[in-house]
Amino acid sequence: MLEVDFNEPNPRLKRSIMDTCAAFGPVRSVKVHRQQSPFAVIEMTDPAQTIELAGKFGGSTFGTSALIHLTPKSS
């Protein structure tokens, strides 16, 4: 799971996630879903980077995208 600040508006939340994931390689896009069980779909440029990203945060991969569950940041 990736810890995020859910008090942030969507554009800032997406940027925060993109910045975190950029450590694994170039990020093409981030889509955030806050309802029910929050998650983000992060599209990377390379499948190997996607696998590494998903492994780090316990997510799933499909093609060059990773589905990562989101959790509130600890105070």
C-alpha positions in Angstrom: 0.0 0.0 0.0 1.0 3.5 -0.7 0.5 6.1 2.1 -1.1 9.3 0.9 -2.8 12.4 2.3 -6.4 12.1 1.4 -7.0 15.8 2.5 -5.2 16.9 -0.7 -7.2 17.8 -3.7 -7.0 15.3 -6.6 -4.4 17.3 -8.7 -2.0 17.5 -5.7 -2.7 13.9 -4.7 -1.9 12.7 -8.3 1.3 14.8 -8.3 2.4 13.3 -5.0 1.8 9.8 -6.2 3.6 10.6 -9.5 6.6 12.0 -7.6 6.8 8.9 -5.4 6.5 6.5 -8.4 9.0 8.4 -10.5 11.8 6.8 -8.4 11.1 3.6 -10.4 11.1 5.4 -13.8 9.1 7.7 -16.0 5.4 7.8 -15.1 2.9 8.3 -18.0 -0.3 8.8 -16.0 -1.9 8.4 -12.6 -5.6 7.8 -12.0 -6.9 8.0 -8.4 -10.1 6.3 -7.2 -11.1 7.4 -3.7 -14.3 5.5 -3.3 -14.8 2.2 -1.3 -11.3 0.8 -1.2 -9.0 3.7 -2.5 -6.5 2.8 -5.2 -4.4 4.4 -8.0 -3.7 3.1 -11.4 -0.2 4.2 -12.4 1.0 3.8 -16.0 4.8 3.5 -16.4 6.8 3.5 -19.6 8.4 0.1 -19.1 7.0 -3.2 -18.0 10.0 -3.9 -15.8 9.5 -0.6 -13.9 5.9 -1.5 -13.5 6.7 -4.8 -11.9 9.3 -3.2 -9.6 6.7 -0.5 -8.5 4.0 -3.1 -7.9 6.4 -5.2 -5.9 7.4 -2.3 -3.7 3.8 -1.4 -2.8 2.2 -4.8 -2.9 0.2 -4.0 -6.0 -0.8 -5.8 -9.2 0.3 -5.3 -12.8 -1.3 -5.4 -16.2 0.8 -4.4 -19.1 2.6 -1.2 -18.2 0.1 -0.3 -15.5 0.1 -1.0 -11.7 -2.8 -1.0 -9.4 -1.7 0.2 -6.0 -4.0 0.4 -3.0 -3.9 3.7 -1.1 -3.9 4.2 2.7 -4.0 7.3 4.8 -0.6 8.7 5.9 0.3 8.1 9.5 0.5 11.2 11.6 
